């Protein structure tokens, strides 16, 4: 059963005046959305407006092999689907009541939780060939990245809102009463999520990372680009907010620390100064994304102009071990992924902010790519050492936004394999076992949304979970892919009860 709802709250949060929809009331849902969304939320990527609905559009599909014309440079037709023979497209669920950009994904049991600028959607993926919508929760506020742990769901808000409710409206960041931060939901009734708490954080929450610790869940909040007019976002903004959430009393969630990751003199701290010192490089005024590896008490941060490695043994007081920059080819350090042995990190460069056409001959193979770093040494002497870049080997049209984005490991012992979203560059499966010679082994992509102008779309996140790849496409909806390849097939034996990719598990502790 599908339901669109502004969620009920406890007495500890503001009244959000719950409204409910039953199947068949699509026109009511559309009217409610129109009334509540007074303006498009502020975006991490250029926002030309909500992408058009794709309901009922059947895209042609074509299977291509290695060395094919598609890999040699032929761009698929508008909305045409192309993929290698080792990938099968099992299902697509178009956007429904939530019309904003689709964003990040999380998983628990037989459910997938999909972020959207207008809220979040819950899918039953017990049958991956036929995902079913369980609930759609209306709670506008970009980017609405989502994580789950037990009965709790966490949602990032990184746009200036009129208040912390799910009926808030957008407003200029200069308004001092604006709200941004983390929202917390109770999902013990999966079909009826209940909004239970909100925590305001400095500069909002562009993304977040959860670190479960017994009876508590710590949340590392990444945010950046301080607005000097906003009271809680004054430079230097050179750290992260740490929130402690008691599982049994989430309404008591609160910021417990703001550790400075880039100590230094001057108004902007000690991060990368960016341009004009380093032309084309982002100035570091916070972090974009953090991945924790709880089994190793280790974390990697992608922080605009810097990549960092830090110790999280004391979760409230993380310590930076190493800090690296790439002022030649990296523009914006966006996200990080460890390999299973914790001796490598893949950092992504979101050149163009996710809204640019950067997968073409003019940009080349080393910009807007992944950077593969080995971790050498032990303890506090560990260092990040650059080895190579990886970028999809197919040029995309100049009307397609394309750059390295969110991905996860595919757990195969003795191998370093990853699936990754590239916006309109599609979904790429690649091998970085040899840090110096990464190579693609499979892909799935759609042709451009438009042949005449740049339109923002494509896969925001592509993750491997319990034998399948799940992708949240900004415009086209929720995709399920089946990967059949001798190099990746051993991963099908790994069964998990949850996956928050930025809280990276030890996959092989789960191997039976």
C-alpha positions as CSV (number, residue, x, y, z in Angstrom):
1,X,0.0,0.0,0.0
2,X,1.3,3.4,-0.9
3,X,0.7,6.4,1.3
4,X,1.8,10.0,1.0
5,X,1.9,11.7,4.4
6,X,3.3,14.5,6.3
7,X,4.4,12.5,9.3
8,X,3.0,12.7,12.8
9,X,5.2,14.1,15.5
10,X,5.7,13.6,19.2
11,X,5.2,16.5,21.6
12,X,8.9,17.1,21.4
13,X,8.7,18.5,17.9
14,X,6.5,20.9,16.2
15,X,3.0,19.9,15.0
16,X,3.2,19.0,11.4
17,X,-0.6,18.6,10.9
18,X,-0.6,15.1,9.4
19,X,-2.4,14.5,6.2
20,X,-2.9,11.1,4.6
21,X,-3.5,9.7,1.1
22,X,-4.8,6.4,0.1
23,X,-4.1,4.7,-3.3
24,X,-6.0,6.4,-6.1
25,X,-5.9,9.9,-4.8
26,X,-3.0,11.1,-7.0
27,X,-4.6,14.4,-7.7
28,X,-4.9,15.2,-4.0
29,X,-1.2,14.3,-3.5
30,X,-0.2,16.6,-6.4
31,X,-2.2,19.4,-5.0
32,X,-0.7,19.0,-1.5
33,X,2.8,19.0,-2.9
34,X,2.1,22.1,-4.9
35,X,0.8,23.9,-1.9
36,X,3.7,23.0,0.4
37,X,6.6,23.5,-2.1
38,X,6.7,27.2,-2.3
39,X,10.1,27.1,-3.9
40,X,12.6,24.5,-5.1
41,X,15.0,23.5,-2.3
42,X,18.5,24.7,-2.5
43,X,20.5,22.1,-4.4
44,X,24.0,20.7,-4.3
45,X,23.8,20.6,-8.1
46,X,22.4,23.3,-10.4
47,X,18.6,22.9,-10.2
48,X,16.8,23.9,-13.4
49,X,13.5,22.7,-11.9
50,X,12.1,19.3,-11.2
51,X,12.7,16.8,-14.0
52,X,9.6,15.8,-16.0
53,X,7.6,12.7,-15.0
54,X,8.6,9.5,-16.8
55,X,5.6,7.4,-15.9
56,X,4.5,5.3,-18.9
57,X,7.6,5.9,-20.9
58,X,9.1,2.7,-22.3
59,X,12.8,3.1,-23.1
60,X,14.4,1.0,-25.8
61,X,17.2,-1.3,-24.6
62,X,20.3,-2.5,-26.2
63,X,22.9,-4.9,-25.0
64,X,26.5,-4.1,-25.9
65,X,29.7,-6.0,-25.5
66,X,33.3,-5.1,-24.8
67,X,34.8,-3.2,-27.7
68,X,31.4,-2.2,-28.9
69,X,30.5,1.1,-30.7
70,X,29.0,2.3,-27.4
71,X,32.4,1.9,-25.6
72,X,34.2,3.3,-28.6
73,X,32.3,6.6,-28.3
74,X,28.8,6.2,-29.7
75,X,26.3,8.0,-27.5
76,X,22.9,6.2,-27.0
77,X,19.8,7.8,-28.2
78,X,17.6,9.9,-25.9
79,X,16.3,7.6,-23.1
80,X,17.8,4.5,-24.8
81,X,19.1,2.0,-22.3
82,X,22.4,0.3,-23.1
83,X,24.2,-2.2,-20.9
84,X,26.9,-4.9,-21.0
85,X,25.7,-8.6,-21.3
86,X,26.6,-9.3,-17.7
87,X,24.0,-6.8,-16.4
88,X,20.2,-7.3,-16.6
89,X,17.7,-4.5,-15.9
90,X,15.1,-6.2,-13.7
91,X,12.8,-3.3,-12.7
92,X,12.2,0.4,-12.7
93,X,9.8,2.2,-10.4
94,X,9.1,5.8,-11.7
95,X,8.8,8.7,-9.3
96,X,5.3,9.1,-7.9
97,X,4.1,11.6,-5.4
98,X,7.5,13.0,-4.6
99,X,8.6,15.0,-7.6
100,X,11.9,16.3,-6.5
101,X,15.4,15.0,-7.3
102,X,15.9,11.4,-6.1
103,X,19.0,11.2,-3.9
104,X,20.7,8.6,-1.6
105,X,19.7,5.1,-0.6
106,X,19.8,3.0,2.6
107,X,18.7,-0.6,3.2
108,X,17.4,-2.6,6.1
109,X,16.0,-6.1,5.9
110,X,13.8,-6.4,2.8
111,X,13.3,-2.6,2.5
112,X,15.1,0.1,0.6
113,X,14.9,3.7,1.8
114,X,15.2,6.3,-1.0
115,X,15.8,10.0,-0.4
116,X,14.1,12.7,-2.5
117,X,14.3,16.5,-2.2
118,X,10.6,16.3,-1.2
119,X,11.0,13.6,1.5
120,X,11.7,9.9,1.3
121,X,10.1,6.7,-0.1
122,X,10.2,3.2,1.2
123,X,10.3,0.1,-1.1
124,X,9.7,-3.5,-0.3
125,X,12.5,-5.3,-2.2
126,X,11.7,-8.8,-1.0
127,X,11.1,-9.6,-4.7
128,X,13.8,-7.5,-6.5
129,X,12.0,-8.0,-9.8
130,X,8.9,-6.3,-8.5
131,X,9.7,-3.6,-5.9
132,X,6.6,-2.3,-4.1
133,X,6.1,1.1,-2.5
134,X,5.3,0.9,1.2
135,X,5.2,4.6,2.0
136,X,6.0,8.0,0.7
137,X,6.8,10.6,3.3
138,X,6.4,14.3,2.4
139,X,9.1,16.3,4.2
140,X,10.8,18.8,1.9
141,X,14.4,19.9,2.4
142,X,17.4,19.1,0.2
143,X,19.2,16.8,0.0
144,X,17.3,14.5,2.3
145,X,20.1,11.9,2.3
146,X,18.9,9.0,4.4
147,X,20.3,6.4,6.9
148,X,18.6,3.7,9.0
149,X,19.5,1.9,12.2
150,X,17.0,-0.3,14.0
151,X,13.8,1.7,14.5
152,X,15.4,5.0,13.6
153,X,15.7,6.8,10.3
154,X,17.9,9.9,9.8
155,X,17.3,12.6,7.2
156,X,19.6,15.4,6.2
157,X,18.3,18.9,5.6
158,X,20.6,21.3,3.8
159,X,18.4,24.1,2.7
160,X,17.2,27.1,4.6
161,X,13.8,26.2,6.0
162,X,11.1,28.3,7.8
163,X,11.1,25.8,10.7
164,X,12.0,22.2,11.5
165,X,8.6,20.7,10.6
166,X,7.7,18.7,7.5
167,X,5.5,21.5,6.4
168,X,8.3,24.1,6.3
169,X,8.9,26.3,3.3
170,X,12.1,27.5,1.7
171,X,13.4,30.9,2.5
172,X,16.6,33.0,2.0
173,X,19.5,31.8,4.1
174,X,20.0,35.3,5.4
175,X,16.8,35.0,7.5
176,X,18.1,34.5,11.0
177,X,15.3,32.2,12.1
178,X,16.0,29.7,9.4
179,X,16.4,26.0,10.3
180,X,18.8,23.3,8.8
181,X,20.0,20.0,10.3
182,X,19.0,16.4,11.0
183,X,15.5,15.0,11.3
184,X,14.8,11.7,13.0
185,X,11.9,9.3,12.3
186,X,10.6,6.2,14.1
187,X,10.1,3.5,11.5
188,X,9.0,0.7,13.8
189,X,5.7,0.8,11.8
190,X,7.3,0.7,8.4
191,X,4.2,1.9,6.6
192,X,3.7,4.8,8.9
193,X,7.0,6.6,9.8
194,X,6.7,9.0,12.7
195,X,8.7,12.2,13.0
196,X,10.1,12.2,16.5
197,X,13.0,14.7,16.7
198,X,15.1,17.4,15.0
199,X,18.6,18.7,15.7
200,X,19.8,21.9,14.2
201,X,23.5,21.9,13.1
202,X,25.9,24.6,12.0
203,X,25.5,25.1,8.3
204,X,22.8,22.4,8.1
205,X,23.4,18.8,7.0
206,X,24.5,18.3,3.4
207,X,25.2,14.6,4.2
208,X,25.5,12.6,7.4
209,X,27.1,9.3,8.5
210,X,25.8,7.2,11.4
211,X,28.1,5.3,13.8
212,X,26.1,2.9,16.0
213,X,27.5,2.4,19.5
214,X,25.5,0.1,21.7
215,X,22.5,2.0,23.1
216,X,23.4,5.2,21.1
217,X,23.8,6.2,17.5
218,X,26.4,8.9,16.7
219,X,25.8,11.0,13.7
220,X,28.6,12.8,11.9
221,X,27.1,15.7,10.1
222,X,29.0,17.1,7.0
223,X,28.2,20.6,5.8
224,X,30.1,23.4,4.1
225,X,29.9,26.8,2.3
226,X,29.2,28.9,5.4
227,X,26.8,31.8,4.9
228,X,28.1,34.8,6.8
229,X,24.6,36.1,7.3
230,X,23.4,32.9,9.0
231,X,24.2,33.0,12.8
232,X,25.1,29.3,13.1
233,X,27.3,29.2,10.0
234,X,30.1,31.7,10.5
235,X,33.6,31.1,9.1
236,X,35.9,29.3,9.8
237,X,33.6,26.3,9.4
238,X,36.4,23.8,9.5
239,X,34.9,20.8,11.4
240,X,31.9,18.5,11.6
241,X,28.9,18.3,14.0
242,X,28.7,15.2,16.2
243,X,25.2,14.3,17.4
244,X,24.5,11.6,20.0
245,X,21.1,9.9,19.7
246,X,19.9,7.6,22.5
247,X,18.0,4.8,20.7
248,X,15.3,4.6,23.4
249,X,14.9,8.3,23.7
250,X,15.7,9.9,20.3
251,X,13.9,13.1,21.4
252,X,17.0,13.7,23.5
253,X,19.3,13.8,20.5
254,X,21.8,16.7,20.7
255,X,25.1,18.0,19.3
256,X,27.8,16.8,21.7
257,X,30.9,18.2,19.9
258,X,32.2,20.1,16.9
259,X,35.7,18.7,16.3
260,X,37.9,20.9,14.2
261,X,39.4,18.8,11.4
262,X,41.4,21.6,9.8
263,X,43.1,23.7,12.5
264,X,45.0,26.7,11.3
265,X,45.4,30.4,11.5
266,X,43.3,33.0,9.8
267,X,39.6,33.4,9.1
268,X,39.3,30.2,7.1
269,X,41.2,27.6,9.2
270,X,43.8,25.2,7.8
271,X,42.1,23.5,4.9
272,X,42.8,24.0,1.2
273,X,42.7,27.7,0.3
274,X,41.4,26.8,-3.2
275,X,41.3,29.4,-5.9
276,X,43.1,31.7,-6.7
277,X,46.0,29.9,-5.0
278,X,44.9,26.7,-6.6
279,X,42.8,27.6,-9.7
280,X,39.8,25.3,-10.2
281,X,40.0,23.8,-6.7
282,X,37.4,24.3,-4.1
283,X,38.3,26.1,-0.9
284,X,37.8,23.8,2.1
285,X,35.0,25.2,4.4
286,X,33.8,21.9,5.8
287,X,33.3,18.3,4.6
288,X,31.0,17.0,1.9
289,X,30.9,13.3,3.0
290,X,32.5,11.0,5.5
291,X,32.7,7.2,5.4
292,X,33.4,5.3,8.7
293,X,34.8,1.8,9.0
294,X,33.7,0.9,12.5
295,X,35.5,-2.4,12.6
296,X,38.8,-0.5,12.2
297,X,38.0,2.6,14.2
298,X,38.8,4.5,11.0
299,X,37.1,7.1,8.8
300,X,37.8,8.9,5.5
301,X,36.6,12.4,4.8
302,X,36.0,14.0,1.4
303,X,36.2,17.7,2.3
304,X,36.0,19.9,-0.7
305,X,39.7,20.7,-1.3
306,X,41.1,17.9,1.0
307,X,40.9,14.2,1.6
308,X,41.5,13.1,5.2
309,X,42.0,9.9,7.1
310,X,41.0,10.0,10.8
311,X,40.8,7.8,13.9
312,X,37.3,7.4,15.4
313,X,38.1,5.2,18.4
314,X,36.6,8.0,20.6
315,X,33.5,8.7,18.5
316,X,33.0,12.2,20.0
317,X,36.6,13.2,19.4
318,X,37.8,12.0,16.0
319,X,41.5,12.7,15.3
320,X,42.9,13.4,11.8
321,X,45.8,11.1,10.9
322,X,46.6,12.3,7.4
323,X,45.5,15.0,5.0
324,X,46.1,15.1,1.2
325,X,45.3,17.4,-1.7
326,X,45.4,17.0,-5.5
327,X,45.5,20.6,-6.8
328,X,46.1,19.4,-10.4
329,X,43.1,17.2,-11.2
330,X,40.7,17.2,-8.2
331,X,38.2,20.1,-8.0
332,X,35.8,18.9,-5.2
333,X,36.5,16.0,-2.9
334,X,33.0,14.5,-2.7
335,X,32.9,11.0,-1.1
336,X,35.1,8.1,0.0
337,X,35.0,4.3,0.0
338,X,37.4,1.9,1.8
339,X,38.4,-1.5,0.4
340,X,37.7,-4.5,2.7
341,X,41.3,-4.7,4.0
342,X,41.3,-1.0,4.9
343,X,44.5,-0.5,3.0
344,X,42.9,1.6,0.2
345,X,40.5,4.5,-0.2
346,X,38.7,5.6,-3.3
347,X,37.9,9.3,-3.3
348,X,35.6,10.9,-5.8
349,X,35.9,14.3,-7.5
350,X,32.6,15.9,-8.2
351,X,33.9,18.3,-10.9
352,X,31.2,20.7,-11.9
353,X,29.1,20.1,-8.8
354,X,27.2,17.2,-10.4
355,X,25.5,19.5,-13.0
356,X,28.3,19.6,-15.6
357,X,29.0,17.6,-18.7
358,X,32.5,16.4,-17.7
359,X,32.6,12.9,-19.2
360,X,33.9,14.0,-22.6
361,X,37.1,14.2,-24.5
362,X,37.6,17.9,-23.6
363,X,37.7,17.2,-19.9
364,X,39.8,14.0,-20.3
365,X,40.3,10.9,-18.1
366,X,41.8,12.4,-14.9
367,X,39.3,15.1,-13.9
368,X,35.9,14.4,-12.6
369,X,37.2,10.9,-11.8
370,X,38.0,8.6,-8.8
371,X,41.3,8.9,-7.1
372,X,42.7,5.6,-5.7
373,X,44.9,5.9,-2.7
374,X,46.8,3.2,-0.8
375,X,47.0,3.5,3.0
376,X,50.6,2.7,4.0
377,X,52.1,2.5,7.5
378,X,50.4,1.7,10.8
379,X,48.6,3.6,13.5
380,X,49.0,7.3,13.6
381,X,51.8,7.0,11.0
382,X,49.4,5.8,8.3
383,X,49.6,7.9,5.1
384,X,47.4,8.2,2.0
385,X,49.5,7.5,-1.1
386,X,48.1,8.3,-4.6
387,X,48.2,5.4,-7.1
388,X,45.8,6.2,-10.1
389,X,42.6,7.6,-11.4
390,X,39.5,5.8,-12.7
391,X,36.9,7.2,-15.0
392,X,34.3,5.5,-17.1
393,X,35.7,4.7,-20.5
394,X,32.7,6.0,-22.5
395,X,32.3,9.6,-23.5
396,X,28.9,11.1,-22.8
397,X,27.0,13.7,-24.7
398,X,27.5,17.4,-23.9
399,X,23.9,17.5,-22.8
400,X,24.5,14.9,-20.0
401,X,25.7,15.8,-16.5
402,X,28.2,13.1,-15.7
403,X,30.9,12.8,-13.0
404,X,32.0,10.4,-10.3
405,X,29.4,9.9,-7.6
406,X,28.1,7.5,-4.9
407,X,29.0,3.8,-4.9
408,X,29.8,0.8,-2.7
409,X,31.9,-2.2,-2.5
410,X,30.9,-5.5,-4.1
411,X,32.2,-8.0,-1.5
412,X,34.4,-10.6,-3.0
413,X,37.3,-12.0,-1.0
414,X,40.7,-11.1,-2.4
415,X,39.3,-8.6,-4.8
416,X,38.5,-4.9,-4.7
417,X,35.4,-4.4,-6.7
418,X,33.0,-1.5,-6.7
419,X,29.7,-0.4,-8.2
420,X,29.3,3.4,-8.7
421,X,26.8,6.0,-9.9
422,X,27.9,8.5,-12.6
423,X,24.7,10.5,-13.0
424,X,23.9,10.3,-16.7
425,X,27.0,8.3,-17.2
426,X,25.0,5.5,-15.6
427,X,26.2,2.7,-13.3
428,X,29.7,1.3,-13.6
429,X,31.1,-1.8,-12.1
430,X,34.9,-1.7,-11.8
431,X,37.9,-3.5,-10.4
432,X,40.7,-1.7,-8.4
433,X,42.4,-4.7,-7.0
434,X,45.5,-3.4,-8.7
435,X,45.5,0.2,-7.5
436,X,47.6,1.3,-10.4
437,X,45.4,-0.2,-13.1
438,X,41.7,0.0,-12.4
439,X,39.3,-1.4,-15.1
440,X,35.6,-1.5,-15.8
441,X,33.9,-4.9,-16.0
442,X,30.2,-3.9,-16.5
443,X,27.9,-1.0,-17.0
444,X,24.3,0.2,-17.4
445,X,23.3,3.6,-18.7
446,X,20.5,5.5,-20.3
447,X,21.0,7.9,-23.2
448,X,20.6,11.7,-22.5
449,X,17.4,13.2,-21.2
450,X,17.7,15.7,-24.0
451,X,19.6,15.9,-27.3
452,X,19.4,19.7,-27.4
453,X,20.1,21.1,-23.9
454,X,21.8,20.1,-20.7
455,X,19.3,18.4,-18.3
456,X,20.2,17.2,-14.9
457,X,19.4,13.5,-14.2
458,X,21.0,10.1,-14.0
459,X,22.0,7.8,-11.2
460,X,22.7,9.6,-7.9
461,X,23.6,6.4,-5.9
462,X,24.2,2.9,-7.0
463,X,24.8,0.3,-4.3
464,X,25.2,-3.5,-4.0
465,X,22.9,-5.2,-1.5
466,X,22.2,-8.9,-1.1
467,X,22.9,-9.9,-4.6
468,X,21.5,-7.0,-6.6
469,X,22.4,-3.5,-7.6
470,X,20.0,-0.7,-6.6
471,X,20.2,2.7,-8.3
472,X,18.2,5.9,-7.4
473,X,18.0,7.9,-10.7
474,X,17.3,11.6,-10.2
475,X,14.7,11.7,-13.0
476,X,13.8,8.1,-13.9
477,X,13.2,6.6,-10.5
478,X,14.3,3.5,-8.7
479,X,16.2,0.8,-10.7
480,X,17.1,-2.8,-9.9
481,X,19.9,-4.5,-11.7
482,X,21.2,-8.1,-11.7
483,X,24.9,-8.6,-12.2
484,X,26.0,-12.0,-13.4
485,X,29.8,-12.3,-13.8
486,X,32.2,-14.9,-12.5
487,X,34.3,-12.1,-11.0
488,X,31.4,-10.8,-8.9
489,X,29.2,-13.9,-8.4
490,X,30.9,-14.8,-5.0
491,X,29.4,-11.7,-3.5
492,X,25.9,-13.2,-3.8
493,X,26.7,-15.4,-0.7
494,X,27.0,-12.3,1.5
495,X,23.7,-11.6,3.2
496,X,23.2,-8.4,5.2
497,X,20.4,-7.2,7.5
498,X,21.2,-3.6,6.7
499,X,23.4,-1.3,4.7
500,X,24.3,2.3,5.1
501,X,27.1,2.7,2.7
502,X,28.8,5.6,4.5
503,X,28.8,3.3,7.6
504,X,30.8,0.7,5.8
505,X,30.4,-2.9,7.2
506,X,32.9,-5.7,7.6
507,X,31.2,-7.7,4.9
508,X,33.1,-11.0,5.6
509,X,32.1,-11.1,9.2
510,X,28.7,-11.8,7.7
511,X,29.9,-14.6,5.3
512,X,28.5,-18.0,6.3
